[in-house]
């Protein structure tokens, strides 16, 4: 059993699914083009490339520096199957190199444009050099395979990789359809095994959405633990005596760890320093269209260039000052964790755990200095008298199962108010009646055609993909936040329309091979999917 306080950091690494065709699409359902599809795809692709440059590559660079300097860090990363799909798409990654090529050419022009303004010119050179370095790192050192690098750190024992639902579905909404939940879990585990060569111990529920009805499914797939919100443990049956500072164990043996509520609150507060870069003010949106031509999408839609010059307060950004502020923020964050752990230890007979859960994008694409902050947090914590850093699985392996209180946490989630309101709201509730009807039809298809092969099997597998894509919590979340609402609505409608077209085609006995082939290319996620995952368990 570890002596003293323990801190576990888990990053949720997820990106929304977007249509593979990046420059317009004529393969939407019923052979009718979706006018939002092409522009939406280009926008989402650019956002993914920005995440790759500002979240996932900086994450790996941080891991390498810590490993090189022998800092005793540990990190959990919940990698969503959708992100794995994008990171394994060679065509998409080749387009990323094209994107960074455009950034480099744009940087040359920016350095010339800013030659009369020393601070802006220095910043343009800073971004230009960083883009060249990261392009080289991605293509030469990593050979374009980020998942392989993550798996290397997993084998070293520095990183634990958790699984997550197939398409980031908010599973509590689907417990009335156990076939839907089992499909999300089975596809996730298959994807995880394909990418990392083993099965996970932990399963990270999208949006930390927990309900007691998920316990049986997690146990059936031999998943050892998951993460829930602290109020889920506090209002559990019975309430957790040690709050979120110690795990509980459900009657079927699934361990539930509670996220430390104040870690998220503190991160939001500390990331708001006026010394940090304003990630919203990108040259791609600020400069005249003629100067950002290569970053204009269909219809003149502007995209990010990566050249961002200003602070949140409006002054010119200073990377050195921001990095120093990130170190100060890390020291404050660590001090608050140790203070809370010390208070909890005085009331407990075991080592308290602070489980800090963050979205990976919140430390990269949203907060440019976020990985400087996290690196300094690990370095400061490694000083004598600091906490022990452990992955969740490592922490659990050092506990006695008999010490865990038996409890079923209450229904809970992240998001507004903590009870799923973000994903069931007046802005998005229209989708569920259509989605539930389509789910019933998918289960019907899996029962009606248990042994089909050839073209019919291809159609059934594609129907399963469309149902999974329609379940993504990204769409209702975007509708709730009024963020790219048209794209979110079309994401749901397109997947359900595609499914309905397949359902009706199977009923009539005629399937358009040409249309199905185009759809398979456009929504080609989970190439090894088997539609029979939607069959009822007997």
CORBELWO-V329076 format. One record per residue. RES is the residue in three letters. OMEGA is omega in radians with two decimals (none if undefined). Layout:
BEGIN
res:RES omega:OMEGA
res:RES omega:OMEGA
END
This chain:
BEGIN
res:UNK omega:-3.10
res:UNK omega:3.08
res:UNK omega:3.09
res:UNK omega:-3.06
res:UNK omega:-3.12
res:UNK omega:3.06
res:UNK omega:3.07
res:UNK omega:3.13
res:UNK omega:3.10
res:UNK omega:3.05
res:UNK omega:3.03
res:UNK omega:-3.09
res:UNK omega:-3.09
res:UNK omega:3.00
res:UNK omega:3.13
res:UNK omega:3.04
res:UNK omega:3.01
res:UNK omega:-3.09
res:UNK omega:-3.09
res:UNK omega:-3.14
res:UNK omega:-2.98
res:UNK omega:-3.04
res:UNK omega:-3.13
res:UNK omega:-3.02
res:UNK omega:3.10
res:UNK omega:-3.06
res:UNK omega:3.08
res:UNK omega:-2.98
res:UNK omega:3.12
res:UNK omega:3.14
res:UNK omega:-3.13
res:UNK omega:-3.13
res:UNK omega:3.05
res:UNK omega:-3.04
res:UNK omega:3.14
res:UNK omega:-2.93
res:UNK omega:-3.07
res:UNK omega:-3.13
res:UNK omega:3.13
res:UNK omega:-3.12
res:UNK omega:-3.14
res:UNK omega:3.12
res:UNK omega:-3.12
res:UNK omega:3.10
res:UNK omega:3.12
res:UNK omega:3.12
res:UNK omega:3.09
res:UNK omega:3.12
res:UNK omega:3.08
res:UNK omega:3.10
res:UNK omega:3.11
res:UNK omega:-3.11
res:UNK omega:-2.96
res:UNK omega:3.08
res:UNK omega:-2.94
res:UNK omega:3.05
res:UNK omega:3.03
res:UNK omega:3.09
res:UNK omega:-3.13
res:UNK omega:3.10
res:UNK omega:3.10
res:UNK omega:3.13
res:UNK omega:-3.13
res:UNK omega:3.14
res:UNK omega:3.13
res:UNK omega:3.13
res:UNK omega:3.13
res:UNK omega:-3.10
res:UNK omega:3.08
res:UNK omega:3.03
res:UNK omega:-3.07
res:UNK omega:-3.12
res:UNK omega:2.98
res:UNK omega:-3.08
res:UNK omega:2.98
res:UNK omega:3.11
res:UNK omega:3.06
res:UNK omega:-3.04
res:UNK omega:-3.10
res:UNK omega:3.10
res:UNK omega:3.10
res:UNK omega:3.08
res:UNK omega:3.09
res:UNK omega:3.13
res:UNK omega:-3.13
res:UNK omega:-3.11
res:UNK omega:3.10
res:UNK omega:-3.10
res:UNK omega:-3.05
res:UNK omega:3.10
res:UNK omega:3.14
res:UNK omega:-3.11
res:UNK omega:3.01
res:UNK omega:3.09
res:UNK omega:3.06
res:UNK omega:3.09
res:UNK omega:3.05
res:UNK omega:3.14
res:UNK omega:3.12
res:UNK omega:3.04
res:UNK omega:3.08
res:UNK omega:3.10
res:UNK omega:-3.13
res:UNK omega:3.11
res:UNK omega:3.10
res:UNK omega:-3.14
res:UNK omega:3.09
res:UNK omega:3.13
res:UNK omega:3.14
res:UNK omega:3.12
res:UNK omega:3.10
res:UNK omega:-3.10
res:UNK omega:-3.05
res:UNK omega:-3.01
res:UNK omega:3.11
res:UNK omega:-3.12
res:UNK omega:-2.93
res:UNK omega:-3.06
res:UNK omega:3.11
res:UNK omega:3.12
res:UNK omega:3.12
res:UNK omega:3.10
res:UNK omega:3.11
res:UNK omega:3.09
res:UNK omega:3.11
res:UNK omega:3.14
res:UNK omega:3.13
res:UNK omega:-3.14
res:UNK omega:-3.11
res:UNK omega:3.12
res:UNK omega:3.10
res:UNK omega:-3.14
res:UNK omega:-3.10
res:UNK omega:3.06
res:UNK omega:3.11
res:UNK omega:3.14
res:UNK omega:-3.11
res:UNK omega:-3.00
res:UNK omega:-3.04
res:UNK omega:-3.08
res:UNK omega:-3.12
res:UNK omega:-3.10
res:UNK omega:3.11
res:UNK omega:-3.03
res:UNK omega:-3.13
res:UNK omega:-3.14
res:UNK omega:3.12
res:UNK omega:3.13
res:UNK omega:3.07
res:UNK omega:-3.13
res:UNK omega:3.07
res:UNK omega:3.09
res:UNK omega:3.07
res:UNK omega:-3.13
res:UNK omega:3.08
res:UNK omega:-3.10
res:UNK omega:3.14
res:UNK omega:-3.07
res:UNK omega:2.96
res:UNK omega:3.12
res:UNK omega:3.11
res:UNK omega:3.02
res:UNK omega:3.13
res:UNK omega:-3.11
res:UNK omega:-2.97
res:UNK omega:-3.11
res:UNK omega:3.07
res:UNK omega:3.13
res:UNK omega:3.04
res:UNK omega:-2.90
res:UNK omega:3.14
res:UNK omega:-3.13
res:UNK omega:-3.02
res:UNK omega:-3.09
res:UNK omega:3.05
res:UNK omega:3.08
res:UNK omega:-3.08
res:UNK omega:3.10
res:UNK omega:3.11
res:UNK omega:3.12
res:UNK omega:-3.13
res:UNK omega:3.11
res:UNK omega:3.12
res:UNK omega:-3.11
res:UNK omega:-3.10
res:UNK omega:3.14
res:UNK omega:3.12
res:UNK omega:-3.11
res:UNK omega:3.09
res:UNK omega:3.12
res:UNK omega:-3.13
res:UNK omega:-3.12
res:UNK omega:3.14
res:UNK omega:-3.07
res:UNK omega:-2.95
res:UNK omega:3.01
res:UNK omega:3.11
res:UNK omega:3.07
res:UNK omega:-3.05
res:UNK omega:2.98
res:UNK omega:-3.09
res:UNK omega:3.11
res:UNK omega:-3.07
res:UNK omega:-3.12
res:UNK omega:-3.13
res:UNK omega:-3.13
res:UNK omega:-3.03
res:UNK omega:-3.11
res:UNK omega:-3.08
res:UNK omega:2.88
res:UNK omega:-3.05
res:UNK omega:-3.13
res:UNK omega:3.12
res:UNK omega:-3.07
res:UNK omega:-3.08
res:UNK omega:-3.13
res:UNK omega:3.13
res:UNK omega:3.13
res:UNK omega:-3.12
res:UNK omega:3.13
res:UNK omega:3.02
res:UNK omega:3.09
res:UNK omega:-2.96
res:UNK omega:-3.06
res:UNK omega:3.02
res:UNK omega:-3.08
res:UNK omega:3.11
res:UNK omega:3.12
res:UNK omega:-3.08
res:UNK omega:-3.13
res:UNK omega:3.04
res:UNK omega:3.09
res:UNK omega:-3.10
res:UNK omega:-3.12
res:UNK omega:-3.13
res:UNK omega:-3.13
res:UNK omega:-0.09
res:UNK omega:3.12
res:UNK omega:3.14
res:UNK omega:-3.08
res:UNK omega:-3.09
res:UNK omega:3.10
res:UNK omega:-3.13
res:UNK omega:-3.10
res:UNK omega:3.11
res:UNK omega:-3.08
res:UNK omega:2.94
res:UNK omega:-3.10
res:UNK omega:-3.14
res:UNK omega:-3.14
res:UNK omega:3.12
res:UNK omega:3.03
res:UNK omega:3.06
res:UNK omega:3.12
res:UNK omega:3.13
res:UNK omega:3.08
res:UNK omega:-3.13
res:UNK omega:3.04
res:UNK omega:3.07
res:UNK omega:-3.03
res:UNK omega:-3.00
res:UNK omega:3.09
res:UNK omega:3.09
res:UNK omega:3.11
res:UNK omega:-3.14
res:UNK omega:3.14
res:UNK omega:3.13
res:UNK omega:-3.14
res:UNK omega:-3.04
res:UNK omega:-3.14
res:UNK omega:-3.05
res:UNK omega:-3.13
res:UNK omega:3.10
res:UNK omega:3.10
res:UNK omega:-3.11
res:UNK omega:-3.08
res:UNK omega:3.03
res:UNK omega:-3.07
res:UNK omega:-3.13
res:UNK omega:-3.06
res:UNK omega:3.14
res:UNK omega:3.13
res:UNK omega:3.12
res:UNK omega:3.11
res:UNK omega:-3.03
res:UNK omega:-3.07
res:UNK omega:3.06
res:UNK omega:-3.07
res:UNK omega:-3.11
res:UNK omega:-3.11
res:UNK omega:-3.12
res:UNK omega:-3.08
res:UNK omega:-3.11
res:UNK omega:-3.12
res:UNK omega:3.06
res:UNK omega:3.12
res:UNK omega:3.12
res:UNK omega:3.13
res:UNK omega:3.14
res:UNK omega:3.13
res:UNK omega:-3.10
res:UNK omega:3.12
res:UNK omega:-3.11
res:UNK omega:3.08
res:UNK omega:-3.05
res:UNK omega:-3.14
res:UNK omega:-3.05
res:UNK omega:-2.88
res:UNK omega:-2.90
res:UNK omega:3.05
res:UNK omega:3.06
res:UNK omega:3.09
res:UNK omega:3.07
res:UNK omega:3.14
res:UNK omega:3.14
res:UNK omega:-3.07
res:UNK omega:3.08
res:UNK omega:-3.08
res:UNK omega:-3.11
res:UNK omega:3.12
res:UNK omega:3.12
res:UNK omega:3.12
res:UNK omega:3.09
res:UNK omega:3.10
res:UNK omega:3.11
res:UNK omega:3.10
res:UNK omega:3.10
res:UNK omega:3.11
res:UNK omega:3.13
res:UNK omega:3.14
res:UNK omega:3.10
res:UNK omega:-3.12
res:UNK omega:3.13
res:UNK omega:3.13
res:UNK omega:3.13
res:UNK omega:3.11
res:UNK omega:-3.11
res:UNK omega:3.12
res:UNK omega:3.14
res:UNK omega:3.11
res:UNK omega:3.10
res:UNK omega:3.12
res:UNK omega:3.13
res:UNK omega:-3.10
res:UNK omega:-3.14
res:UNK omega:-3.10
res:UNK omega:-3.04
res:UNK omega:3.08
res:UNK omega:3.11
res:UNK omega:-3.11
res:UNK omega:3.12
res:UNK omega:-3.13
res:UNK omega:2.96
res:UNK omega:-3.13
res:UNK omega:-3.11
res:UNK omega:-3.09
res:UNK omega:3.14
res:UNK omega:2.93
res:UNK omega:-3.12
res:UNK omega:-3.14
res:UNK omega:3.10
res:UNK omega:3.12
res:UNK omega:-3.09
res:UNK omega:-3.04
res:UNK omega:3.13
res:UNK omega:-3.13
res:UNK omega:-2.98
res:UNK omega:-3.10
res:UNK omega:-3.02
res:UNK omega:-3.13
res:UNK omega:2.93
res:UNK omega:3.11
res:UNK omega:-3.07
res:UNK omega:3.12
res:UNK omega:3.12
res:UNK omega:3.09
res:UNK omega:3.11
res:UNK omega:-3.12
res:UNK omega:3.13
res:UNK omega:3.14
res:UNK omega:-3.13
res:UNK omega:3.14
res:UNK omega:3.11
res:UNK omega:-3.12
res:UNK omega:3.13
res:UNK omega:-3.13
res:UNK omega:2.96
res:UNK omega:3.04
res:UNK omega:3.12
res:UNK omega:2.93
res:UNK omega:3.12
res:UNK omega:-3.12
res:UNK omega:3.12
res:UNK omega:3.11
res:UNK omega:-3.11
res:UNK omega:-3.12
res:UNK omega:-3.11
res:UNK omega:3.10
res:UNK omega:3.02
res:UNK omega:-3.10
res:UNK omega:-3.12
res:UNK omega:-3.13
res:UNK omega:-3.11
res:UNK omega:3.05
res:UNK omega:3.06
res:UNK omega:-3.08
res:UNK omega:3.01
res:UNK omega:3.14
res:UNK omega:3.14
res:UNK omega:3.05
res:UNK omega:-3.07
res:UNK omega:3.13
res:UNK omega:2.90
res:UNK omega:3.10
res:UNK omega:-3.04
res:UNK omega:3.09
res:UNK omega:3.00
res:UNK omega:-3.14
res:UNK omega:3.03
res:UNK omega:-3.05
res:UNK omega:3.11
res:UNK omega:-3.01
res:UNK omega:3.01
res:UNK omega:-2.93
res:UNK omega:-3.12
res:UNK omega:-3.11
res:UNK omega:-3.02
res:UNK omega:-3.05
res:UNK omega:3.13
res:UNK omega:-3.02
res:UNK omega:-2.91
res:UNK omega:3.14
res:UNK omega:3.10
res:UNK omega:-3.13
res:UNK omega:3.14
res:UNK omega:3.09
res:UNK omega:3.11
res:UNK omega:3.08
res:UNK omega:3.11
res:UNK omega:3.13
res:UNK omega:3.11
res:UNK omega:3.09
res:UNK omega:3.09
res:UNK omega:3.14
res:UNK omega:-3.12
res:UNK omega:3.11
res:UNK omega:-3.05
res:UNK omega:-3.11
res:UNK omega:-3.03
res:UNK omega:-2.98
res:UNK omega:-3.05
res:UNK omega:-3.13
res:UNK omega:3.04
res:UNK omega:-3.07
res:UNK omega:-3.13
res:UNK omega:3.11
res:UNK omega:3.08
res:UNK omega:-3.14
res:UNK omega:3.13
res:UNK omega:3.09
res:UNK omega:3.11
res:UNK omega:3.07
res:UNK omega:3.11
res:UNK omega:3.10
res:UNK omega:-3.08
res:UNK omega:3.11
res:UNK omega:3.12
res:UNK omega:3.14
res:UNK omega:3.14
res:UNK omega:-3.12
res:UNK omega:-3.05
res:UNK omega:3.10
res:UNK omega:3.12
res:UNK omega:-3.06
res:UNK omega:3.12
res:UNK omega:3.08
res:UNK omega:3.11
res:UNK omega:3.11
res:UNK omega:3.13
res:UNK omega:-3.10
res:UNK omega:-3.06
res:UNK omega:-3.12
res:UNK omega:-3.08
res:UNK omega:-3.04
res:UNK omega:3.12
res:UNK omega:3.10
res:UNK omega:-3.13
res:UNK omega:3.13
res:UNK omega:-3.13
res:UNK omega:3.08
res:UNK omega:3.10
res:UNK omega:-3.06
res:UNK omega:-3.12
res:UNK omega:-3.13
res:UNK omega:-3.13
res:UNK omega:3.10
res:UNK omega:3.10
res:UNK omega:3.12
res:UNK omega:-3.11
res:UNK omega:3.10
res:UNK omega:3.12
res:UNK omega:-3.13
res:UNK omega:-3.13
res:UNK omega:3.11
res:UNK omega:3.11
res:UNK omega:3.09
res:UNK omega:-3.11
res:UNK omega:3.14
res:UNK omega:3.12
res:UNK omega:3.10
res:UNK omega:3.10
res:UNK omega:-3.14
res:UNK omega:-3.12
res:UNK omega:-3.14
res:UNK omega:-3.13
res:UNK omega:-3.14
res:UNK omega:3.11
res:UNK omega:-3.14
res:UNK omega:3.10
res:UNK omega:3.11
res:UNK omega:-3.07
res:UNK omega:3.11
res:UNK omega:-3.04
res:UNK omega:3.12
res:UNK omega:3.11
res:UNK omega:-3.08
res:UNK omega:-3.12
res:UNK omega:-3.07
res:UNK omega:3.09
res:UNK omega:-3.04
res:UNK omega:-3.09
res:UNK omega:3.04
res:UNK omega:3.12
res:UNK omega:3.08
res:UNK omega:3.10
res:UNK omega:3.08
res:UNK omega:-3.10
res:UNK omega:none
END
